[in-house]
Amino acid sequence: MKIGTVIGNVWATRKEDNLRGLKFLVVQPELLNKSNNDSSFIAVDRIGAGIGDKVMVTQGSAAAHMTSDAPLPIDAIIIGIIDSVDIERGGENG
């Protein structure tokens, strides 16, 4: 899973039939120290995220198999809207 911030929308009026009704958002991934990690990417959103929301995203086959039907041609899906992240520093991990 990755953490990122929604930075935009993607509108596609023509797409594969099994992608109809899905919302696509642009996500900018972040490291936990709040720096940018990678290039932005497109993720499917079924939970109502919007621009500015910090989200959890899963990628790969887990995203493609989001339903029990046939796999979808997607690589990323938003699985949660984050309220807060708490990280303890010190000890073995910090």
KENUVEX-639430 format. One record per residue: residue number from 1; x, y negated, z negated of N, C-alpha, C, CB in turn. Coordinates in pm, 1 decimal, m for minus. Glycine has a CB too. Layout:
KENUVEX-639430
{atom NUM,{X,Y,Z},{X,Y,Z},{X,Y,Z},{X,Y,Z}}
...
//
This chain:
KENUVEX-639430
{atom 1,{84.5,118.3,0.0},{0.0,0.0,0.0},{88.2,m123.6,0.0},{m95.7,m0.4,m121.7}}
{atom 2,{31.6,m230.5,51.7},{98.0,m359.7,53.6},{5.9,m464.5,m7.0},{138.8,m399.0,197.4}}
{atom 3,{67.5,m572.5,m55.0},{m5.7,m689.7,m100.9},{18.8,m799.6,0.8},{38.5,m733.7,m245.6}}
{atom 4,{m84.9,m875.8,30.0},{m69.4,m986.8,123.3},{m178.7,m1088.9,103.5},{m69.8,m937.2,266.9}}
{atom 5,{m168.7,m1196.0,179.8},{m268.4,m1302.0,177.4},{m332.6,m1313.5,314.7},{m205.2,m1436.7,134.7}}
{atom 6,{m464.3,m1324.0,316.6},{m536.1,m1340.7,443.0},{m509.7,m1481.9,494.0},{m690.2,m1314.7,425.6}}
{atom 7,{m458.8,m1491.4,618.1},{m425.1,m1622.4,674.6},{m505.7,m1656.0,800.1},{m277.6,m1627.4,707.0}}
{atom 8,{m591.0,m1564.1,845.4},{m668.6,m1595.5,964.3},{m767.2,m1487.0,1001.8},{m577.1,m1620.6,1078.8}}
{atom 9,{m847.7,m1517.6,1103.2},{m947.4,m1425.9,1158.4},{m908.9,m1389.3,1300.4},{m1088.9,m1488.4,1154.7}}
{atom 10,{m952.7,m1272.5,1344.9},{m937.8,m1232.2,1484.6},{m1077.0,m1205.4,1538.4},{m844.9,m1105.6,1499.9}}
{atom 11,{m1110.2,m1270.5,1649.6},{m1239.7,m1250.9,1713.3},{m1216.6,m1175.1,1842.9},{m1312.5,m1387.2,1739.2}}
{atom 12,{m1282.5,m1062.7,1858.3},{m1272.0,m982.5,1980.2},{m1412.2,m939.5,2020.9},{m1178.7,m858.0,1959.3}}
{atom 13,{m1463.9,m1001.1,2125.0},{m1599.0,m967.6,2167.9},{m1601.8,m835.3,2244.1},{m1656.1,m1079.5,2254.6}}
{atom 14,{m1491.8,m796.6,2305.1},{m1484.1,m669.3,2376.5},{m1379.5,m583.1,2307.6},{m1449.3,m690.1,2528.1}}
{atom 15,{m1421.8,m464.7,2265.7},{m1332.3,m371.6,2196.6},{m1388.4,m231.0,2208.7},{m1314.4,m411.1,2047.0}}
{atom 16,{m1313.4,m134.0,2162.1},{m1358.1,5.2,2163.0},{m1493.7,16.4,2093.3},{m1253.6,97.0,2094.1}}
{atom 17,{m1578.9,103.9,2144.8},{m1714.2,117.5,2090.9},{m1716.6,145.6,1941.2},{m1786.7,227.5,2163.2}}
{atom 18,{m1625.8,231.9,1892.8},{m1629.1,268.0,1750.1},{m1569.9,159.4,1660.2},{m1553.8,398.1,1728.2}}
{atom 19,{m1528.6,46.6,1717.3},{m1480.6,m65.9,1636.7},{m1584.8,m176.9,1624.1},{m1353.1,m122.1,1697.1}}
{atom 20,{m1699.4,m156.3,1687.6},{m1805.7,m258.0,1679.5},{m1853.0,m272.6,1535.3},{m1925.3,m220.8,1771.9}}
{atom 21,{m1875.2,m395.0,1496.8},{m1923.8,m423.2,1362.5},{m1814.0,m437.8,1258.5},{m2016.4,m316.0,1320.2}}
{atom 22,{m1688.7,m413.3,1297.5},{m1578.5,m428.9,1202.9},{m1520.4,m569.2,1212.0},{m1469.1,m324.0,1229.2}}
{atom 23,{m1479.8,m623.3,1098.4},{m1420.7,m756.8,1089.8},{m1268.8,m741.4,1086.7},{m1472.4,m834.5,963.1}}
{atom 24,{m1198.4,m825.4,1161.7},{m1053.0,m819.2,1168.1},{m992.8,m946.9,1110.4},{m1005.8,m797.9,1313.3}}
{atom 25,{m895.9,m932.5,1019.5},{m830.8,m1046.0,955.7},{m680.0,m1038.1,976.3},{m864.6,m1051.0,805.6}}
{atom 26,{m614.8,m1152.8,977.1},{m469.0,m1159.0,984.1},{m416.7,m1168.0,840.8},{m420.0,m1281.5,1071.4}}
{atom 27,{m324.0,m1077.8,806.7},{m268.8,m1070.6,671.2},{m118.8,m1098.5,676.4},{m296.6,m931.2,606.7}}
{atom 28,{m72.6,m1185.3,586.2},{71.1,m1211.5,570.2},{117.4,m1134.0,447.4},{101.7,m1366.8,555.6}}
{atom 29,{201.2,m1029.3,465.9},{246.2,m950.8,351.1},{336.7,m1031.3,258.2},{319.2,m826.5,398.7}}
{atom 30,{338.3,m993.2,132.3},{419.8,m1059.9,30.6},{492.5,m956.6,m54.0},{332.9,m1150.7,m58.6}}
{atom 31,{610.7,m994.1,m99.9},{677.1,m916.6,m203.5},{615.4,m958.8,m336.3},{833.5,m938.4,m202.0}}
{atom 32,{636.0,m879.7,m439.2},{575.9,m913.3,m568.2},{635.7,m1039.9,m629.7},{592.5,m797.4,m664.2}}
{atom 33,{751.2,m1084.6,m579.8},{807.6,m1210.8,m629.1},{754.8,m1329.9,m549.1},{961.2,m1207.0,m622.5}}
{atom 34,{647.9,m1304.9,m469.5},{572.8,m1404.6,m393.7},{644.9,m1455.8,m269.6},{540.7,m1519.7,m482.0}}
{atom 35,{754.2,m1394.7,m230.1},{818.0,m1435.1,m105.1},{755.0,m1357.2,10.1},{972.0,m1411.3,m110.5}}
{atom 36,{770.6,m1410.1,132.3},{720.3,m1338.6,249.1},{803.9,m1215.2,271.5},{721.2,m1428.3,374.2}}
{atom 37,{741.4,m1109.0,314.7},{807.6,m981.3,332.6},{830.7,m951.3,480.6},{725.7,m870.3,268.5}}
{atom 38,{727.8,m945.0,559.6},{733.9,m907.3,699.4},{648.2,m1002.0,781.8},{688.5,m762.0,718.8}}
{atom 39,{641.8,m971.6,910.5},{553.5,m1045.5,999.2},{408.2,m1016.1,963.1},{581.5,m1009.6,1146.8}}
{atom 40,{322.1,m1109.7,994.9},{179.8,m1088.7,969.7},{127.7,m976.8,1058.5},{99.7,m1218.6,993.9}}
{atom 41,{13.6,m919.3,1019.3},{m47.7,m810.6,1094.5},{m198.6,m821.7,1083.2},{1.4,m672.7,1043.8}}
{atom 42,{m268.7,m746.0,1167.0},{m414.9,m745.6,1167.8},{m464.7,m626.4,1087.1},{m470.3,m740.7,1313.2}}
{atom 43,{m563.8,m650.4,1001.9},{m622.9,m544.0,921.0},{m774.6,m550.4,930.8},{m577.6,m555.1,773.4}}
{atom 44,{m838.3,m435.2,929.8},{m983.7,m427.1,926.0},{m1030.2,m461.6,784.8},{m1033.7,m285.1,968.8}}
{atom 45,{m1138.4,m535.8,775.7},{m1195.3,m572.5,645.3},{m1340.1,m528.4,639.5},{m1184.0,m725.4,619.9}}
{atom 46,{m1371.9,m443.0,542.7},{m1511.0,m400.1,519.8},{m1561.5,m443.0,383.1},{m1522.7,m248.3,533.3}}
{atom 47,{m1480.2,m520.1,307.9},{m1521.3,m555.0,171.8},{m1548.1,m703.3,151.5},{m1416.6,m511.0,75.4}}
{atom 48,{m1531.9,m784.8,256.1},{m1568.2,m925.9,245.6},{m1456.8,m1020.0,207.0},{m1675.0,m940.1,149.1}}
{atom 49,{m1332.9,m988.0,239.6},{m1221.9,m1078.9,211.8},{m1230.1,m1198.9,305.0},{m1085.5,m1006.7,227.7}}
{atom 50,{m1164.5,m1307.4,266.6},{m1163.8,m1427.4,348.7},{m1029.6,m1496.0,343.1},{m1272.8,m1522.7,304.9}}
{atom 51,{m1015.6,m1600.3,420.8},{m889.7,m1673.7,427.2},{m852.5,m1723.9,288.5},{m899.5,m1791.4,526.8}}
{atom 52,{m726.2,m1701.7,251.6},{m675.2,m1741.2,120.8},{m680.7,m1631.7,16.0},{m750.9,m1858.0,71.8}}
{atom 53,{m757.3,m1526.2,39.8},{m765.6,m1416.8,m57.3},{m637.2,m1335.0,m56.5},{m886.7,m1326.2,m27.1}}
{atom 54,{m594.7,m1296.1,m176.2},{m483.7,m1201.7,m190.4},{m545.5,m1062.0,m188.2},{m399.9,m1227.3,m324.0}}
{atom 55,{m492.0,m974.3,m103.1},{m555.5,m844.8,m79.9},{m455.5,m729.3,m90.5},{m622.0,m843.3,57.1}}
{atom 56,{m510.9,m608.2,m113.4},{m435.5,m483.9,m105.2},{m469.8,m420.0,27.8},{m467.5,m387.7,m225.4}}
{atom 57,{m367.2,m371.2,96.4},{m385.6,m313.2,228.9},{m319.0,m176.6,232.3},{m327.6,m405.9,339.6}}
{atom 58,{m386.0,m80.4,294.7},{m321.9,47.4,321.9},{m308.3,59.5,473.0},{m403.4,167.8,261.3}}
{atom 59,{m202.9,129.6,514.1},{m173.3,138.9,656.8},{m155.3,283.4,699.5},{m48.4,58.4,690.9}}
{atom 60,{m150.6,304.4,829.2},{m124.3,436.0,885.1},{m246.1,524.5,887.4},{m16.5,502.9,808.6}}
{atom 61,{m223.5,654.5,869.5},{m332.3,751.0,883.5},{m442.1,730.9,779.8},{m278.0,891.4,873.1}}
{atom 62,{m408.5,680.6,661.7},{m512.2,654.6,560.9},{m611.2,550.6,611.7},{m448.8,607.4,428.4}}
{atom 63,{m563.1,451.7,682.8},{m651.7,349.2,738.9},{m735.1,406.8,852.7},{m570.2,228.4,788.8}}
{atom 64,{m671.6,483.7,939.2},{m741.7,539.8,1055.6},{m852.6,636.0,1015.1},{m643.0,611.3,1146.6}}
{atom 65,{m838.4,699.5,899.7},{m937.6,796.8,852.6},{m1027.3,736.9,744.2},{m867.6,922.5,799.0}}
{atom 66,{m1068.0,611.8,762.1},{m1147.9,545.0,658.6},{m1288.7,600.9,647.4},{m1155.2,397.1,686.7}}
{atom 67,{m1333.3,676.6,745.0},{m1463.1,742.4,737.3},{m1443.6,891.9,759.7},{m1562.6,683.0,841.3}}
{atom 68,{m1546.0,967.5,735.3},{m1536.2,1112.5,756.5},{m1554.6,1148.7,903.0},{m1640.1,1185.9,671.7}}
{atom 69,{m1589.6,1051.2,985.3},{m1602.8,1073.5,1128.9},{m1464.4,1082.1,1192.2},{m1686.1,961.0,1194.9}}
{atom 70,{m1458.7,1076.2,1321.4},{m1332.2,1080.6,1393.9},{m1243.5,962.3,1353.1},{m1357.1,1079.4,1546.5}}
{atom 71,{m1111.7,979.6,1357.5},{m1020.4,870.3,1322.6},{m1042.6,748.9,1413.6},{m873.9,917.7,1332.4}}
{atom 72,{m1026.9,630.8,1356.3},{m1041.2,507.2,1432.3},{m904.1,460.5,1481.4},{m1108.8,397.6,1346.2}}
{atom 73,{m899.1,386.2,1591.7},{m771.5,335.7,1641.6},{m728.8,208.5,1568.5},{m780.7,309.0,1791.5}}
{atom 74,{m707.1,221.9,1436.9},{m660.6,108.4,1356.4},{m539.5,152.3,1275.8},{m773.6,55.2,1262.2}}
{atom 75,{m460.3,54.2,1234.5},{m339.2,83.3,1158.6},{m342.2,26.7,1017.5},{m219.8,29.6,1231.1}}
{atom 76,{m436.2,m62.7,986.6},{m438.9,m124.0,853.9},{m582.2,m156.1,814.5},{m352.3,m251.6,850.6}}
{atom 77,{m611.5,m137.3,684.9},{m743.5,m170.2,632.4},{m728.1,m231.4,493.2},{m834.8,m44.1,627.9}}
{atom 78,{m805.6,m336.2,468.1},{m806.1,m400.9,336.9},{m888.9,m314.4,243.5},{m862.9,m547.3,344.3}}
{atom 79,{m828.8,m276.6,130.1},{m897.0,m187.8,35.6},{m928.6,m254.7,m97.4},{m812.9,m65.8,11.0}}
{atom 80,{m887.2,m380.6,m114.7},{m918.4,m450.0,m238.8},{m884.3,m597.3,m230.9},{m844.9,m386.6,m354.1}}
{atom 81,{m960.0,m678.3,m304.5},{m930.2,m820.3,m321.0},{m871.9,m835.4,m460.8},{m1059.1,m911.4,m300.5}}
{atom 82,{m752.8,m891.0,m469.0},{m677.4,m895.6,m594.2},{m718.7,m1017.2,m676.9},{m525.8,m898.8,m566.2}}
{atom 83,{m746.9,m992.2,m805.6},{m775.1,m1100.5,m899.0},{m646.3,m1153.4,m961.1},{m871.1,m1053.1,m1008.4}}
{atom 84,{m558.3,m1061.9,m1002.4},{m430.3,m1102.9,m1060.2},{m332.7,m986.0,m1054.6},{m448.3,m1152.3,m1206.7}}
{atom 85,{m204.8,m1019.1,m1064.7},{m98.2,m919.0,m1069.7},{m10.3,m954.5,m1188.2},{m15.1,m914.1,m935.1}}
{atom 86,{8.9,m861.5,m1279.5},{95.1,m882.4,m1396.6},{212.5,m786.3,m1388.3},{16.0,m862.0,m1530.2}}
{atom 87,{333.9,m841.4,m1395.0},{454.6,m759.1,m1388.4},{541.7,m793.8,m1507.6},{531.9,m780.8,m1254.0}}
{atom 88,{578.2,m691.3,m1584.0},{668.8,m711.8,m1695.2},{811.1,m703.5,m1646.5},{643.7,m609.9,m1806.1}}
{atom 89,{894.4,m795.7,m1691.0},{1035.8,m795.9,m1654.2},{1116.0,m745.8,m1773.6},{1083.4,m938.6,m1610.0}}
{atom 90,{1231.0,m684.0,m1746.4},{1316.7,m633.1,m1851.7},{1317.9,m482.4,m1853.3},{1272.8,m685.8,m1985.4}}
{atom 91,{1397.1,m424.7,m1941.6},{1404.4,m279.1,m1949.5},{1465.3,m220.1,m1825.2},{1267.5,m220.2,m1972.1}}
{atom 92,{1427.2,m98.5,m1793.8},{1485.3,m27.5,m1682.2},{1441.0,m84.1,m1547.2},{1449.5,118.0,m1691.0}}
{atom 93,{1326.6,m148.3,m1540.1},{1273.6,m194.7,m1412.6},{1304.7,m339.2,m1379.6},{1128.2,m176.3,m1411.1}}
{atom 94,{1375.8,m409.1,m1462.0},{1389.7,m548.4,m1428.4},{1510.2,m611.3,m1480.8},{1277.6,m621.2,m1473.7}}
//
